[in-house]
Amino acid sequence: MFSSIMSGGSMHSGLVGLVCLAIASAICCSSVGSSNNIMCLESERHALLRFKQGLVDDSNALASWKSEKDCCKWRGIDCNNQTGHVTSLDFSFNYDSYLYSAEVPLSGEISPSLLELRYLNYLDLSFIDFGENMIPKFIGSLSQLKELKLADANFSGPVPPQLGNLSNLHTLDLSWNYDVRLENLEWLSHLSSLRYLHMSYLDLSKVVNWPQSLSKLTLLTELQLSHCNLPDVNLRSLSFINSSTSLQLLDLSFNSLNSSIFYWIANVSSNFVDIDLSINNLEGPIPDVFTSMLSLVTLDLTLNQLEGGIPKGFQNLCSLESLTLWSNQLSGNIEDSVKTLSCAENTLETLDLSYNQFWGSLPDLARFSKLRELLLASNQLNGPVPESLGQLSSLETLYLWGNSLSGVITEAHFLNLSRLQSLAVSNNHFSINLSSDWNPPFQLTWLEMSSYKLGPAIPKWILRQTNLTGLSLSNAGLSGSLPIKFWDLFSGLSQLDLSTNQIHGKLPNLSSTSLRYVNLSSNLLSGAVPSFSPMLRSLYLSNNMFSEPLSSLCATRAPDLRYVDISKNLLSGELPNCWMQFQELYLFNLGKNKLSGKIPSSLGNLQGIAILRLHDNNFSGELPSLENCTSLSMVDLGNNNLSGNIPTWIGQSLPNLLILRLRSNEFNGIIPFSLCSLAAIHVLDLSHNNISGGLPHCFNNITALANDSGVGGFVELVWKGIEIEFGKNLDRMRSIDISSNYLIGEIPPSIASMTELKSLNLSRNKLTGKLPENFGNLKMLESLDLSINQISGKIPASFASLNFLSVLDLSHNNLSGRIPSGTQLQGFNASQYMGNLGLCGPPLTPNCSRDGATQADDNKEHDKDGLISLGFFISVVLGFVTGFWMVCGSLLLKTSWRYAYFRFLDNAKDWIYVKTAVYKAKVQRRLQR
């Protein structure tokens, strides 16, 4: 009975339990269902629609934003599942659209309707184009915001301090708004919860107290202020009371900070994980401030002026994964430097010490088992490359080029490098001994192996690297023609450099390739220049044997083409008029060919072109207008048959012109005064033309010839009488050459204002007058040629100040007086003063008479009218000789004439005697009376 009762009770309780479970499940399901059915609030939906009205959506990216749908399901919207309030407005998809799809990025303005989204805690409007409007102040009233991202949104003006009201904010990203500026950062101190601050590419140049303001953000973990033009302040003297101990990521790259930033970093935090101070003004040795940064994973000090070695404190950086120190002035033994990193043997993945002055032999690096990138290019390393390098099985990038490494590279050096992708070992002293049938364990994407004897054929192991996107085998002893399947094997190539070899043959049509950079210069290639890839950016084919017109190049539809150099070939015919399609063209060099006809007018539409070289061809006619090419820095049209006046627009429309070379043409007319507006000009060569008139009196406007600034490029100049191609040395060149023309008048005194001028050639003109007294102001002058003119007067005493003068020619003028005393002037050959009859003194004559006056000077004092000159003396001598031989010669040859002549003389003598005697007698008789 009892058992039956108990059994019945348990059944009852079981039923009750099942009922309760069913009720609970129903309640839960009802709750879930109700939450799923919660839609956004009507007021917030209308607020979002008003926000959408302020945007321009050409790609219909917000198609889901329709009034009849739940706004919580709209693109970029998130809501609270319980309340239906909009909590997130995320337009990060706009970034993806911009890069990867055909959608046009959104644009417009921010509507104040966002203020009705009172529960909004996430707002990302990055990459929307807000048309240089200011960041709205009302955003500071969105009090619930925790994350605010406005990156690359084309804002301008100051950052509203109202953003400091967002006390809950932990993420703020205003980066990549180039026209946004900040006067101070005081408002940041109110953002006590801020953990992530990204303001790269904002103008902070006036925020002198930026270190103090940032030190107040005690919870900050990430700080990115790259490209902010931060003012260079002395950070050693600052105190850091509330410094953050949580800061882990710091990016202050691309500023102008000095080395005191190291001490600020040491005081701010010891928990750094990533530090980027690249491209600043850091100088001197790396201070030992990293000793206690045991968590440091990444350190980048690239492109500074740091000296000395790697600090010993780096021995404590056992978590270091990436150390990038390239392009400094660091030095020291490479083996000792690597030992300093011994604690990171099991973590270091990237070691970049390129472009420094480390020396010594490469140590055994096999213990750095995780090393993926080893970059030691352009140092002073020597000795053999250890075979243990081939044991770095994780290695993907190996750059050793530009050192003095020696020995022999064999297959053992690559034994276990199965992951190797980039190999650059050019310009060392070792030899390469790899078997012709060697099958490498890797498939490279990048190979640079220039300046080694690899030829005459391209090695087979290289031909097996079919994944290559970059190949450089310059000066590798290659000869013959390229393999038939070369272009098929390397169909993925984007960069190719086979320059300075002996490769011959013709190039096929390359329009279907992926080539962006092509350098085949200094080979023996012939035929027509083919069509190239639409992706082509750089084309270097100089110093070959290409011939025929350039019409095929016009078939290259490459809108990004920037560099074209096909100089020193055999190109002929007229230049096609197709250059409008290459609007990005920066360098265009077709010099030293056989091109003829007129220069095409379409070149005048290339607004971005900086270097135009069509020299040493047979171009004729007048120069087409290039006044729209305002970026031109070099115009070299020398050695052609161009004619007409020198255009005035050169000076009026080309403010950036550094080099103007029009020598050896048929230009005529006067030198336009507008050339004086070329304030930046470094080299002006108008020699060997038919230019007349006088020299402009406005040379003082050419300020580049009065200050020390540089210029790059290559150009042929007549330097000290010899035509030389200037490259690196062009940087400091200052030259004016207007020789072999028909210039008249005086040399203007303003020429002496060009104090940085190194070469001046005004020879073979018809210049007159005296030399400017202040000529000695040209203290940097190294070459001066004023020969074959009609310059008169004395050589100014200031010439003695020309201490750098090594070439001087004043011959064949009308100079007079004593040559000024000076070490330079007396050191020249007498021939460089000859043809000046009034000139005296060493080295022309041993001395001068009467305080420097020559005999010619004395004669000129008695001959003020100037009749007695060199021509007068020559005429007297010629007249005397001619008359003498006409009279005496005839008497010697003709006997009868001789007798008659002497009879005439005797009769004349007798007649004169009789006449004299009679006259004398008459006089005496008159006196007697």
C-alpha positions, 0 to 999 in steps of 0.5 A: 500500500505504502509502496503503491502510494509512493509510486503514485506520488512519484508519478504525480510529482513527475507530471508536475515537473513535466508541466513546469518544464513545458511552461518554462519552455513556453515562457522562454520561447515566447521571450525569444520570439518577442525579442526577435520581433522587436523592430527599431523605433519609428523616431530613429528610423526617420532620423536615419532616413533624414541622415540618408537624405544628406548623402549622395549614393550614386551606386545605391549602396544604401538600397536596403534603407527603405521606409517600409523595412525594419531599420535594424536590418539596414546595411550598416545598422545594428540595434539592441535586441532587447530595446530596438534602439540603434546602437551602431552606425557602421559605414566601413563597407564604404572602404571596401567598395572604394577599393574592390568594387565598382561602387562609388564611395558615398559623399555628402554631409552629416545630418544633425538627425543623428542626435536622435540616436540617443543610444548610439555607441558606435559611429564609423563614417570613414571614407565618406567624402564630406567635401572638406566640411568641418567636423560637426560640433554636435557629434560631441553631444552623442554622449553614449559613443564609445567608438568614433571613426571618421578616417579619410572622410575629407574633413577640413578645419579645426577639430571641435573641442566639443569632442572632449565631452565624449567621456565614454569614448575609448576609440577615436580615429580621425586619421587621413584627413589631410586638411584638419588641423589642431591648435591644442589637445587640451580637449583630449584630457577629458577623454579619460576612457580613451584607449585607442587614438589614431590621428595620423596625417592631421596637422599638429604643427602648432600643438607645442604641448602635445607630449604633456596632453598625451601623457594625461591619457593614462589608459591609452594603449595605442597611439598613432600620430604618423605624418602629423608634422609634430613640432620638434620640442625638447622632451628631456626637460618634461616631467611625466606625472600621470604617464600611461603605463598601459601604452603598447603601440606607438607610431610617431613616424614621418615627423621631425622629432629629435632624439629626445623622443627616446627619453619621453618614450622611456618615461611614458611606458615600459610595456611597449609592444610596437614602436615606430619612430621611422623617418624622423630627425633622430641623431647620434647613438641609440640611447639605452632606453629599451633595456626594460621593455621586455614586451617589445615585439616590433621596433622601427627606426628606419630613415634617421641619422642614428650612429654607433652600434646596436645598444647592449640593452637589446640583449634583454629584448627576448620577445623581439620579432621585428627590428628595422634599422635600415637607412641610418649611419649605424656601424660596428662589427656585424657579428657583435651586433647579431650577438646583441640580439641573442636573446631573440634567437627563438622569436626574431622574424625580421632583421633589416640593417640595410643602408648602414655601415656595418662591417665584418664577415657574416656570422652563423645565423642558423640559430635564428630559426624563425628568421623570415626576412634577412636584409643586410643590403648596402653595408660594408660586409666582407668575407665569404657567405656562410653555408649555414645560411642555407639552414634557415628553413623559414627564410622568405626574403634574403637581401645581401646586395651592395656589399663586398662579400666574397667566396663562391655561392653554391647549392649548399647556400640554398639547401633548405630554403624551400620558403624563399621568395625574394633573393637579391644578391647583386653587386658583391665580389663573390662568384656563383657556381650553380650546376646547370641542371640544379633544381632549386628547392624554392620558387622565387617571386623576386630575383636580383642577381646583377653584375655576375658572370651568368651568361652567355645564356640565362641559366636553366635554374632561373628559367624554372622560376616561373612565378617571378614578378621581378627579374634583374640580371643587369650586367650579367654577361648575357649575349645572343637572343632571348629564349623563344619561350622567355616571354611565355615562361615569365608571363607574370613579370611586372619588373624586368631589368636585363640592361648592360648585356649583349642581347640582340634580336627584335622584341615581340609585341608585348601588349599582352604582358603584365610588365610595369617596369622594363629596362633593356638599355645598353644592349644590341636590340634592333628593329621597331620599338614594340607595343607594351603592356597597358600597365607599363609605367617605366620604359628604358631602352636607351643605347640600343639599335632600335630603328624605324618610327615610333608609331608602334609605341603609340599603340601602347595604351598605358595611362600610367606611363611615367618614364620613357627613355629611348635615347641613343638609338637609330630611331628615324622619321617624324615623331608621331603626335600621340602623346596626349594619351600619356598624361602621367608622363614625367620623363621623356628622353628621345635624345641622340636619334635620327628623328626629324620634322617638327616637334609634335604639339601634343607634347604641350598637353603633358601637364605633369612632364618634368624632363623633356630631352629631344637633343641631338636629332634633326628636329626643325621648325619653331618650338611648339608651345609648352606653356601648359607643361608647368612642371617642367624642370629640364628642357634639352633641345640642343643640337637640332635645327630649330628656328624662330625666336626664343619663346617668351612663355619659357620664362612666364609659364615654366616657374620650376625650370632648372635646366634650359639647353637650346644650344646648337640650333638656329634660334634668332632674335633677342634673349627675352627678358622673361628668362629672368623670371626663371628664378630656379634656373641652374643651367642656361645654355643658348650657345651656337645660335643666331641670337642678337641684341644685348644681355638682359640687365635682370640676372639678379632675379635668378635667385637659384644662381645666388643660393645653394640648392640642388638639382638632379638628372643627367645632361650634357654640358660644355664644362671647361671646354669639354662636353661632359654628361653630368649626373650626380655632379649636376646637383651643384652645377650653376652654368650660363653659356651664351657663346657663339652668338651675335650679342652686343653691348656691355656685360651688365653689372647684375651678372655679379649677383649670381654668386653661386655661378660656377661656369660663364661662357660669353665668348665669340660674340660682339660684346663691348664696354668694360668688365663690371668692377664687382666681377670678383663677387662670383667667388664660386666661379671655376670657368670663365670664357669671354674670348673673341669679343670687343671688351675694353678697359682694364681687368677689374682688380676684383678678379684676384678674388676668383680663387676657384678659377681653373679655366680662364680665357680673355683672349682677343679683346681690347683689354688694357692695363696691368693683369691684377695680381693674384695666384690664380690669374698669374697661373694661366697660360699667356695665350689666354690673355693674347690678342689684347695689345694694351694688356701687360704683366705676368704671365703675358709680359714680365712687367709693365712700364710706368705703373702698368702703362705699356708703350701702347698706352703712351701712344694712346695718350698722344693719339686721343682720336684713336687713329693709331691702331694695330690696323694703322701699323699694318697698313704702313708696313704693307704700303712701304714694302709695296712701294719699295718693290714697285720702284726699286724692283722696276729699276733693277729689272729695266736698264733703260728705266734705271738710266733714265731714273738716275738722269732724272735725279741728276737733272733734278739735283742740278735744277734744284741747285740752280734754283737755290743759287738764283734765289740766294743771290736775289735775297742777298741783293735785296739785303744789300739795298 
